[in-house]
Amino acid sequence: MTEPAWTPSAAEIARRHDAIRSAAEATSLDAVIVCGSEYTGFEGAITYVSGFRILHRYAYVLLPVEGEPICIYPREARWVGDHDETFVAEKAFAEKPGAWIADHLRERGLSRVGVYGMDYVMPVRDYEALVAGPAELVRFDEEFDLARAVKSEEELVSVRHSMDVNKAGVWAVIDAYEPGLTEAELMAVAEQAFVSRGTTRLTMDMVLLGPDGHAVPQMTLPRSDRRVQDTDLLVYGLEVAGAGGHWVEFSRPLAPSGMDEETSRMMEAYVESYEIAREVLKDGATAREVHRAVSRPFLELGHSLGHVTGHSIGMTMIEHPRVGEDFDVTLRKNMVVSMHPHVISADQQRSLYFQETWLVGEHEGEALSGVPCRAFDGSESLAALSVL
């Protein structure tokens, strides 16, 4: 099958830029500075607005409300990354990008500027230069994320491709499983599946595991000095962005000898929560309402939730809104949401956590993996499950 073209169409590029400009105008901004970093999950905003994939260092896109965008790169990274892959025509390579942007704002008379990434992404030296410059800086993370939250049909092709890649990695782990392999050796088969399918560096791998059919609450990096046992409960929490740049999250528990009694009850609540998610992830629901609905089966058992219930996801791994008590944000059709309740027992000794990526629908949500909400034991037939 021929791979789709991952460079967005001219209409799609215009749609993205126009949505951001509209959000900027609604906040009385003259321009938006979009920040991106090589830190995993924080590079995607640059790809979204410019097509450039950060290989090392960091980058900016300055998008004025009136006028054409500009990509600004640190001069030291001139030969790191393919700068010709961007669909933004104007590029600048600056010794100190923050000072360059401040001078440009002064020359253009841009006095009120929104910044996506000011809290977590922008280097301190550039922030200091911009604060000392002519423009008032306004945090713009939530507005930017909401402007890109509803996915176009072009984007959904990329999202579904990423899910196919993610499932291939999860299934590679289940298929390769045998007692005596190390945690890292099992993760390596997932990474081989991911990179061979075009993820480049856009993977985020972690494990949640424990002995005797239960998992402890802490998520960790896979270890090369610990060998798995057939009585372990293993969750390889895998998050990837395929060649189109859209992140998805998908995993399922692997319990070769089954789960202990309390974890089995958690799993039953997970199945109930999964079906509730299908019902409530629909146009017009709020993130808070979804959180309360999907949390109910766990809270009724006396468990707590140790990690955000879910979040919007796109070319940045975690986007606004999160699905939680503090987020009274209305969901819209074709938003994409990762759901992963982190269930922790009252004594904090047992836990369950796994991921599914959902498409918000008009009347109900669609679980994009198509994989049943269940645990696996390592003996399953891929063909029989028909999940890929």
Secondary structure as UniProt FT lines:
FT   HELIX           10..26
FT   TURN            27..28
FT   STRAND          31..37
FT   TURN            40..41
FT   HELIX           44..50
FT   STRAND          58..64
FT   STRAND          70..74
FT   HELIX           75..77
FT   TURN            78..79
FT   HELIX           83..85
FT   STRAND          90..94
FT   HELIX           97..108
FT   STRAND          112..116
FT   TURN            117..121
FT   HELIX           124..131
FT   STRAND          136..139
FT   HELIX           141..149
FT   HELIX           153..176
FT   TURN            179..180
FT   HELIX           183..196
FT   TURN            197..198
FT   TURN            200..201
FT   STRAND          203..210
FT   TURN            212..213
FT   TURN            230..231
FT   STRAND          233..241
FT   TURN            243..244
FT   STRAND          247..250
FT   STRAND          253..254
FT   TURN            256..257
FT   HELIX           261..280
FT   TURN            283..284
FT   HELIX           287..299
FT   TURN            300..302
FT   STRAND          304..305
FT   STRAND          310..312
FT   STRAND          319..323
FT   TURN            325..326
FT   TURN            333..334
FT   STRAND          335..339
FT   STRAND          343..344
FT   TURN            346..347
FT   STRAND          351..352
FT   STRAND          356..359
FT   STRAND          366..367
FT   TURN            368..369
FT   HELIX           382..385
//
